[in-house]
C-alpha cells in the first residue's frame, strides 16, 4: 500500500522486452539505496515488484495488462517517473490509501498557471466519473491529490474552458467528463506533474472506498435470483 506522497523523481534508463511485457530499469537513488528483491515500489502510480537493484537503480517487470491499462505503456528511455516506496506499518498516512492499481488513464485538457500554483483539468473515463467527487481524493501518476472541481454528471456539449492568461487548452475540453486538481509549489517541484502539458496521458487511481461502495450497490441492485 502507498500514500501518494512522492519520494523522488526517477528516470527510466532501460526497457527490455520480456515475453509480452517489459523489464524496466529505473534510476531512483533514494528508492534503490535500500531496495530488496521482492519489495513493492510505485512507479508513477503503478505498483511494481523489484527483481534486481544497484546502488542507484532498480529493475521491475511490467506485464502486458499493465502496459495496456496504464500510461506506462507509452514510456521510453528518458521518461521521468514519480517514485514512492510502500508505506511501512505504523507510518503516517500523509496522503490517502493508494494501492498502485491503476484504474485507467486521463488526458490533460487544460493547464492554468497561477502566481504560485497550477490547475490541471484532466479527462475522466465514463466508468470512473461516478467515483470522483469534489474535495475527494484521487491519485494522478501516483500523486495523492484533492479534487478541486468536477464536471456535471451529464457533461455539456459546450467548451467548458475557463478564460485566463497563460491557459493551455486542448480540444478535449468540449464535452466528456473531467476533473480538476490544484497543485501547490511543492507538488509542482517534487513530482512530474509540474511539467505536464496539454495532451499528456496520466495514470488515474480512484478512491478504493468509492470502488467498494459502487460494487456493493451493484449487488444490491441485482434482480432477485441473479448471480452473486
Secondary structure as UniProt FT lines:
FT   STRAND          8..18
FT   TURN            19..20
FT   STRAND          21..27
FT   HELIX           29..33
FT   TURN            37..38
FT   STRAND          40..43
FT   TURN            44..45
FT   STRAND          46..53
FT   STRAND          57..62
FT   HELIX           64..69
FT   HELIX           71..74
FT   TURN            77..78
FT   STRAND          80..85
FT   TURN            89..90
FT   STRAND          104..113
FT   STRAND          118..123
FT   HELIX           126..129
FT   TURN            130..131
FT   TURN            134..135
FT   STRAND          137..140
FT   TURN            141..142
FT   STRAND          143..150
FT   TURN            165..166
FT   STRAND          168..169
FT   HELIX           171..173
FT   STRAND          178..183
FT   HELIX           185..190
FT   HELIX           192..195
FT   TURN            198..199
FT   STRAND          201..205
FT   HELIX           208..220
FT   TURN            224..225
//
